[in-house]
């Protein structure tokens, strides 16, 4: 029993340790799902919310999707929320099915706080047309340092923001979203799952030792 309690305590401690302090910050996609015809246009808005008193001073993002399902038409970036920026992100790309955008605001923290007053604002609008039958998830890549990196306050050494990333599923023609709209798991989720499995294994081994000793 003690070993089981210890394993449970270990898993609970890991849960607390892995939960980011700013987990309330969310990158949302609108709509969350849509069915369109081949050749039809769809607009996807991407916004950030839950910032509270925090700001967004920059980002390094890669939006991924299937080019067999969607054709990218254009991207509109809400530059008004960042003041002067470097570089201009519009039109940059990581390759087919991978739209990359890298921005650093040249404004100081106080200026950005005066602009981003609501703690929530739209970042991008993406326009696509249906390319072919099928379904695709449109979301950020999984790499936290190069594909879903948000920076906040701190001037020349800004803090990294923990942001929960959503997604949208677009089905074209005969395509069906099904479960395709699930967001990519955060790295912390993988770590927590591993710790929980380890804790369960420790508990099982302890029970075996107790059973063997009783025999």
C-alpha positions as CSV (number, residue, x, y, z in Angstrom):
1,X,0.0,0.0,0.0
2,X,2.8,2.4,0.9
3,X,4.5,1.8,-2.5
4,X,1.2,2.5,-4.3
5,X,0.8,5.8,-2.4
6,X,4.3,6.8,-3.2
7,X,3.7,6.1,-6.9
8,X,0.6,8.2,-6.8
9,X,2.4,11.0,-5.0
10,X,5.1,10.9,-7.7
11,X,2.6,11.2,-10.5
12,X,0.8,14.1,-8.7
13,X,4.0,15.9,-8.1
14,X,5.0,15.5,-11.8
15,X,1.6,16.9,-12.8
16,X,2.1,20.0,-10.7
17,X,5.7,20.5,-11.9
18,X,4.7,20.2,-15.6
19,X,1.8,22.6,-15.5
20,X,3.0,25.9,-17.0
21,X,2.4,29.0,-14.9
22,X,0.7,30.7,-17.9
23,X,-1.3,27.8,-19.1
24,X,-4.4,30.1,-19.5
25,X,-2.9,31.6,-22.6
26,X,-4.5,30.0,-25.7
27,X,-3.9,30.2,-29.4
28,X,-7.4,29.7,-30.9
29,X,-8.6,28.9,-34.4
30,X,-11.9,30.0,-35.9
31,X,-13.8,28.1,-37.1
32,X,-12.9,24.9,-35.2
33,X,-14.1,22.8,-38.2
34,X,-15.6,23.4,-41.7
35,X,-16.8,21.4,-44.7
36,X,-16.2,23.0,-48.1
37,X,-16.2,22.0,-51.7
38,X,-13.2,21.7,-54.0
39,X,-12.4,25.3,-55.2
40,X,-14.4,26.9,-52.4
41,X,-12.7,29.5,-50.3
42,X,-12.3,29.3,-46.5
43,X,-10.9,31.9,-44.1
44,X,-9.3,30.8,-40.8
45,X,-8.7,33.4,-38.1
46,X,-6.0,32.7,-35.5
47,X,-6.0,34.7,-32.2
48,X,-4.4,34.6,-28.8
49,X,-6.3,35.1,-25.5
50,X,-5.8,34.8,-21.8
51,X,-2.7,37.0,-21.7
52,X,-3.9,38.9,-18.6
53,X,-1.1,41.4,-17.8
54,X,1.4,39.6,-20.1
55,X,2.3,40.8,-23.6
56,X,3.4,39.1,-26.9
57,X,6.7,40.7,-28.0
58,X,7.5,38.2,-30.7
59,X,7.0,34.7,-32.1
60,X,8.5,32.0,-34.3
61,X,5.6,30.0,-35.8
62,X,5.0,27.3,-38.4
63,X,1.5,26.5,-39.5
64,X,1.1,23.1,-41.1
65,X,-1.5,21.5,-43.3
66,X,-1.9,19.2,-46.3
67,X,-1.4,20.7,-49.7
68,X,-3.4,17.8,-51.2
69,X,-6.5,19.2,-49.4
70,X,-5.9,23.0,-49.3
71,X,-4.3,25.6,-51.5
72,X,-2.9,28.6,-49.6
73,X,-4.1,32.0,-51.1
74,X,-2.9,34.7,-48.7
75,X,-2.1,35.6,-45.1
76,X,-3.1,38.8,-43.3
77,X,-1.0,39.7,-40.2
78,X,-2.4,42.0,-37.5
79,X,0.7,44.2,-37.3
80,X,-1.2,46.9,-35.4
81,X,-0.8,44.8,-32.2
82,X,3.0,44.9,-32.3
83,X,4.0,48.4,-33.4
84,X,7.1,48.4,-35.5
85,X,8.3,44.9,-36.2
86,X,11.3,43.0,-37.7
87,X,11.1,41.3,-40.1
88,X,8.0,41.5,-42.3
89,X,6.4,38.1,-41.9
90,X,3.9,38.1,-44.8
91,X,4.8,35.7,-47.5
92,X,7.5,33.8,-45.7
93,X,7.2,30.0,-45.8
94,X,8.8,26.8,-44.6
95,X,7.9,25.0,-47.8
96,X,4.7,23.3,-49.1
97,X,2.2,22.8,-46.4
98,X,4.3,24.7,-43.9
99,X,3.8,28.5,-43.5
100,X,6.5,30.0,-41.3
101,X,6.3,33.4,-39.7
102,X,9.0,35.0,-37.4
103,X,8.4,38.4,-35.8
104,X,10.2,40.5,-33.2
105,X,8.5,43.7,-32.1
106,X,10.8,46.8,-31.9
107,X,8.5,48.4,-29.4
108,X,9.4,48.3,-25.6
109,X,7.3,46.4,-23.1
110,X,5.4,49.5,-21.9
111,X,4.4,50.4,-25.5
112,X,3.2,46.9,-26.2
113,X,1.2,46.8,-22.9
114,X,-0.5,50.0,-24.1
115,X,-1.4,48.4,-27.4
116,X,-2.4,44.9,-26.3
117,X,-4.8,46.2,-23.6
118,X,-7.5,43.5,-23.9
119,X,-5.3,40.4,-23.2
120,X,-6.7,38.9,-26.4
121,X,-6.4,39.8,-30.1
122,X,-6.3,38.4,-33.6
123,X,-2.8,37.4,-34.9
124,X,-3.6,36.2,-38.4
125,X,-6.2,35.5,-41.0
126,X,-5.4,32.8,-43.5
127,X,-7.3,32.3,-46.8
128,X,-7.3,28.9,-48.5
129,X,-9.2,27.2,-51.3
130,X,-10.2,23.5,-51.4
131,X,-7.6,21.6,-53.5
132,X,-9.0,18.1,-53.4
133,X,-11.2,15.6,-51.5
134,X,-9.9,14.9,-48.0
135,X,-9.5,16.4,-44.6
136,X,-6.6,18.2,-43.0
137,X,-5.8,19.7,-39.6
138,X,-4.4,23.3,-39.7
139,X,-2.3,24.0,-36.6
140,X,1.2,24.7,-35.4
141,X,4.1,22.4,-35.8
142,X,5.3,20.4,-32.7
143,X,8.7,21.9,-32.1
144,X,8.5,24.3,-29.1
145,X,11.7,26.2,-30.0
146,X,11.2,26.7,-33.8
147,X,7.5,26.1,-34.7
148,X,5.4,27.3,-31.7
149,X,7.6,29.8,-29.8
150,X,6.0,32.9,-28.3
151,X,7.9,35.5,-26.3
152,X,6.6,38.0,-23.8
153,X,7.9,40.7,-21.6
154,X,11.5,41.2,-20.7
155,X,13.0,43.6,-23.2
156,X,16.1,42.1,-24.9
157,X,15.8,38.9,-23.0
158,X,12.0,38.2,-23.2
159,X,10.4,35.3,-21.3
160,X,9.0,32.3,-23.3
161,X,5.2,32.1,-23.0
162,X,3.5,28.7,-22.3
163,X,0.7,28.7,-24.8
164,X,-2.0,26.0,-25.4
165,X,-2.3,25.6,-29.1
166,X,-5.6,24.7,-30.8
167,X,-6.3,23.7,-34.3
168,X,-9.0,23.6,-37.0
169,X,-10.0,20.7,-39.3
170,X,-11.0,21.5,-42.8
171,X,-12.8,18.8,-44.8
172,X,-13.0,19.2,-48.6
173,X,-15.4,17.5,-51.0
174,X,-16.0,13.9,-49.8
175,X,-13.5,14.4,-47.0
176,X,-14.5,13.9,-43.3
177,X,-12.8,15.5,-40.3
178,X,-13.5,12.7,-37.9
179,X,-10.8,13.0,-35.2
180,X,-8.4,14.9,-37.4
181,X,-9.0,18.2,-35.5
182,X,-7.2,17.2,-32.4
183,X,-4.3,19.5,-31.5
184,X,-0.7,18.1,-31.4
185,X,0.1,17.1,-27.8
186,X,2.4,19.5,-25.9
187,X,5.9,18.1,-24.9
188,X,4.8,18.4,-21.3
189,X,2.0,16.0,-22.0
190,X,4.4,13.3,-23.2
191,X,6.6,13.8,-20.1
192,X,3.6,13.5,-17.8
193,X,2.4,10.3,-19.5
194,X,5.9,8.8,-19.1
195,X,6.0,9.6,-15.4
196,X,2.6,8.1,-14.9
197,X,3.6,4.9,-16.7
198,X,6.8,4.7,-14.6
199,X,4.8,5.1,-11.4
200,X,2.4,2.4,-12.4
201,X,5.3,0.1,-13.1
202,X,6.8,0.7,-9.7
203,X,3.5,-0.1,-8.1
204,X,3.2,-3.4,-10.0
205,X,6.7,-4.5,-9.1
206,X,6.1,-3.7,-5.4
207,X,2.9,-5.8,-5.4
208,X,4.8,-8.7,-7.0
209,X,7.5,-8.5,-4.2
210,X,4.8,-8.6,-1.6
211,X,3.1,-11.6,-3.2
212,X,6.4,-13.5,-3.4
213,X,7.2,-12.8,0.2
214,X,3.8,-14.1,1.3
215,X,4.4,-17.4,-0.4
